[in-house]
Amino acid sequence: MLDYVITFFAIFALDFVYTYYLKCVQNDEAIGASLWAVACYLFGGVAVIQYTTNYIMLIPACFGAICGTYLGMIMKKKNTEISAAR
């Protein structure tokens, strides 16, 4: 059971962090993009280790991807709205 939770949250975190990585790349922020890339590889590595040993782990990985990307996009949109209001 713990493996399912770890896989879900690893991909959740990966997709959440990836949205911020892409934002830094889009804004030509080299240091920010580099730091977010480290987090992407860290969370991605944990997830790959989990689902290569048990292919059933792809199910929580997919749900983590959906939730992480959705939350990342919501947070990015709110941050953009706050920045535009200033």
N, C-alpha and C positions, 0 to 999 in steps of 0.2 A: 504493500500500500504506500509506503514512504517513497518508493521509486516513482510511482505515478505522480505524487505531489511534487517531488523534485523536478521531474521532467516538465510538468505543467508550468511551474514557476520559473524554471530556467528559460523556457521558450517565451513565456510571458515577459520576463525581464529583458530578454534579447530583443523582442520586437518593440518593446517600449523604448529601450535605449537606441535602437536602430532609427527610430523616427527622429530623435535628437541628433544622431550622427548625420543623417541626411540633411537636416536643417543647417548644421555647421558646414557641410560640404557645399550646400547651395549658397551660403553666405561667405564663402571663401575664408572660413576661420580654421586655419591649419592646426593650431594647437588644440582647439576644442574638438575638431574632427578626430584628431589622433587619440585623444583621451577617450572619446566615445567608442572608437574602434577597438581599443583595448578591452573595454567592457563587453563589446559585441563578441569578441573572440573568447573571452572568459565564459560568458553564459552559453555561447554556442558550443564550446568544448564540453561543458557539463552535459548539455542536452545530447550531443552526439554520443558520448560515452554511454548514456542511459539507453538510448533507443537502438544502438548497434548491438547491444547485448540481449535485447528483447524487443522484437518488432511491434509488439502490442503497445509499447510506449509511444508509438506514433499517434495514437488516439489522443492522449492527454497533451501531446506536443501540438497537435492541430488546434485543440481548444485553447491552449496557451497562446498560440499565434493569433488567433482571432481576438481574444481578450486583450492581449498586450498591444496589438496594433490599434485596436479601437480606443483604448484608454490613452495611448500615446498621442493619437490624433486629436482626441478631445482636449487633452492638456495643452497640446501645441496650439490649437485654435484659441483656447482661453488666454494663453500667454500672448498670442498675436493681438487679440482684442484689447488686452490690457495695455500692451505697448502702443497700440494705435490711439488709445484714449489719452495717452500722456502728451 
